[in-house]
Amino acid sequence: MKLANFKNGYDVTVGSAYAKNEKNDCAVRAIANAFNITYDNAHMFAATKLERKVRKGVKSMFTKLDLLGEVTFDLFSNTLFPETRTYKLDGKLKPLNPSYTHKPVKFTVKTFCAKFNKGTFILLVNKHALCVKDGIVIDNPNYKFTGYRRVVESSFKISAK
């Protein structure tokens, strides 16, 4: 089965000098896609706020984002029209699918997208992060065919402040 509502998450890395030598950067790409910022800005955010080391993944990403509560990005700071964007982060640990009443069942990526088809989310699955925008999964291309079955361990709703 192929995921119909899918977009390549690597599109955000085009033109980035940081992205050429990176690996284990799913958190950086999820942040860049979720907040509509460049890969380089997301890379700097992950290094400073999430304590991400170069070519290493982010440890305890849910806890670190949850403690932040909101994030601010200063964009185009060296131009004539600088812009500051602030976003609120609403984190849910182990979100449960209310469609199942006989026992607690977690969302999969596919059921999460069906239920939350409006808004922007960062999803954390087993050792991986991805972005969902208006029900469209933005992730690694290899997850286009099997990625919909992954269990959602936690989610963050992104909203402009």
N, C-alpha and C positions, 0 to 999 in steps of 0.2 A: 504494500500500500504506500502511496506517495502522499505527503502532506500538501494539500492544495494551497493553503494560506501560509506560504513560506517566502522569505526574502533572505538573500545571502548577507550574513553579518560582516563579511570581510570587505564589503563595499566601502566601509568607513575608513579602511586603512590606506586607500589610494592616496599617494602623494606624501605619505608620512615617512620620515627618516627613521623614527623609532620602530615602526612596524616591521621593517625589513629583517631585523635580527631578533625578533621576539618569538617566544613560544609561551604556552600557558597564559595567554593574554585574554581569555574569554571574558574576564571581569572588565577589562579595559574596553573591549568592544561592546559589551552590554551597556556600560556607562555611556560611551560615546553615542550609541544608537538611542538610548533612552532619553538622554538630555539634549540631543541634537547639537552636539559639540564635536570638535575635531578629535581625531585619535590622539594627537599630541596633548591636547588639553586633558583628555580622559586619562592618559598615561601619567601626567603630572598629578592629577587628583588622586589616582590610585596609589602613587608613590608617597604622597604626603599624608593623605587622610586615612588610607587603608593599609599603609605600611607595606606596600607591595615591593618586593625586590625584583630587579631586572631578570627576565626569563624565568620567574617563579610565579606561582599562583598566589591568590590572596587567601590567607588563613583567617578563619572566623569572620567571614564577610558579613553574615547576618548581624552579628553582634556589633561590629564596627559601624555599619550603616544605621542600625537601630539607635545607637548612642548619638549619632549625628543629628537625627531627627529632621534636619533640613540641610540643603547644600546651596552654595552660592558660587556662581561662575562669573568671573570678569572676562568678558569676551572683547576682542578688538581693542585691548588696552593701549596699544601703541599706534592707534589710528586717530583720525579726527572725530569719529563717532563711537566712543567706547560704550559698551552695553553690559549691564549687570543683570543676571537672571538668578532668581531664588526659587527653589523647588522644595516642597514638603515631601517627606518620605513616610509612608504609612506601612509599617512592616507587620506581616502575619507569619508566625512560626507554625509549621505543620497545618496549613489550611485544610479543612475537611470539606468534602463534597456533600452538600445537603441533599442531593438526589437519593442517596442511600440512607434509609432509615433503620434498617435491621442491624447495622453495625457501623462504626466509624471507618470511613474510607477516604484516603487522601486523593487529591486531584492528580490526574496525569496532565501532561502538557496539552494534550488534545482537549480534554474536558475543561481545563482551565480557560483555554481560548474560546471554547463554545460558551461558557458561562460569563466570562468577562471580555466581551467583544468590543467594548468601548473603553478608551483610556490607555495609559502607558504603564507597563509593569516591568520590573526586573525579577526574573524567576531564578531561584537557586535549586538546582537538582544535584544529584550525587556528583560532587567534585567538579561542578560546572555551573556557569552563569549564562543567561541568555535574556533577550529582551522580547517583549510582546507588546505590539502597538495595534490597537483597534482589532484585536483578534488575529493579527498576522505575526507569526513567529519569525524573529530575526536571529539567526543562529548559524553555526558552521554548516556548509553545504552537505557534509556527510550525514547530518541528522535529518535531512529532508525525507528520508524513507523510513527510518526507525525512531527518530527523535520524539515522536508524538506519544510514545509509550512510557517515557520516563516519568517517575513520580516527583511531584513538586514538593520539595522539602520546606521552602519558605518563599514568600513573595513580598515585593515592595510596590505599592501604588505610588506613582510619581504624579504630583499635581503642582501646577504653578501657584506661587504664593502671591 
